[in-house]
Amino acid sequence: MKEQKQTEFGQYIVADPKICHGQLTFKGTRIMVRTVMEMLAKDYDWHRISSEFDGRLSAEAIAEAITLAGAALVEKTEKRRRAA
């Protein structure tokens, strides 16, 4: 059986099958990107988010999550538009 490897999505975000079942997390943590995105949607500011995780998330890491989410949304939209 082939062992799955960690996939890096940027400087701060990773998917590792050994951590949180391969969900996107911030490197060196078990903090899921999805959780942080949900906090942003609830209007938590970046400082509050970092504080909720004892300062283990930097503003740069949160910004990378937002940037990657935006890029994924644009890519998905473009694929749908081309398929139509």
C-alpha positions as CSV (number, residue, x, y, z in Angstrom):
1,M,0.0,0.0,0.0
2,K,1.4,3.4,-1.0
3,E,1.9,5.8,1.8
4,Q,0.3,9.2,1.3
5,K,2.5,12.2,1.8
6,Q,2.0,15.6,3.2
7,T,1.0,18.3,0.6
8,E,2.0,21.9,1.2
9,F,-0.4,24.5,-0.1
10,G,1.7,27.5,0.9
11,Q,4.1,28.6,3.6
12,Y,1.6,28.0,6.4
13,I,-1.0,25.5,5.1
14,V,-0.7,21.8,4.7
15,A,-2.7,18.6,4.2
16,D,-1.2,15.7,6.0
17,P,-3.0,12.3,6.1
18,K,-1.5,11.7,9.5
19,I,-3.0,14.9,10.9
20,C,-6.7,15.6,11.2
21,H,-7.4,12.9,8.5
22,G,-5.7,15.0,5.8
23,Q,-7.9,18.1,6.3
24,L,-6.2,21.4,5.6
25,T,-4.4,22.6,8.8
26,F,-1.8,25.2,9.6
27,K,1.7,23.8,9.7
28,G,2.9,22.6,13.1
29,T,-0.6,22.7,14.5
30,R,-3.9,20.7,14.4
31,I,-5.8,24.0,13.8
32,M,-8.0,23.4,10.8
33,V,-8.2,26.0,8.1
34,R,-12.0,25.5,7.9
35,T,-12.3,26.4,11.6
36,V,-10.5,29.7,11.0
37,M,-12.5,30.5,7.9
38,E,-15.7,29.9,9.9
39,M,-14.4,32.3,12.6
40,L,-13.7,34.9,9.9
41,A,-17.3,34.5,8.6
42,K,-18.5,35.2,12.1
43,D,-16.6,38.5,12.0
44,Y,-13.9,37.5,14.4
45,D,-10.9,39.8,13.9
46,W,-7.5,38.3,13.2
47,H,-6.2,39.2,16.7
48,R,-9.1,37.4,18.3
49,I,-8.6,34.3,16.2
50,S,-4.9,34.2,17.0
51,S,-5.7,34.6,20.7
52,E,-8.3,31.8,20.6
53,F,-5.4,29.5,19.5
54,D,-2.9,30.9,22.1
55,G,-1.1,33.0,19.6
56,R,-0.1,30.0,17.4
57,L,-1.6,31.6,14.3
58,S,0.1,34.6,12.7
59,A,-1.6,37.3,10.7
60,E,0.4,36.0,7.7
61,A,-1.0,32.5,8.1
62,I,-4.5,33.8,8.3
63,A,-3.9,36.0,5.2
64,E,-2.6,32.9,3.3
65,A,-5.8,31.0,4.1
66,I,-7.9,33.9,2.8
67,T,-5.8,34.2,-0.3
68,L,-5.9,30.5,-1.1
69,A,-9.7,30.3,-0.4
70,G,-10.2,33.2,-2.8
71,A,-8.1,31.7,-5.5
72,A,-10.0,28.4,-5.1
73,L,-13.3,30.1,-5.5
74,V,-12.2,32.0,-8.6
75,E,-10.8,28.8,-10.1
76,K,-14.0,26.9,-9.5
77,T,-16.1,29.7,-10.9
78,E,-13.9,29.8,-14.0
79,K,-14.2,26.0,-14.5
80,R,-18.0,26.2,-14.3
81,R,-18.1,29.1,-16.7
82,R,-15.9,27.2,-19.3
83,A,-18.0,24.1,-18.9
84,A,-21.3,26.0,-19.6
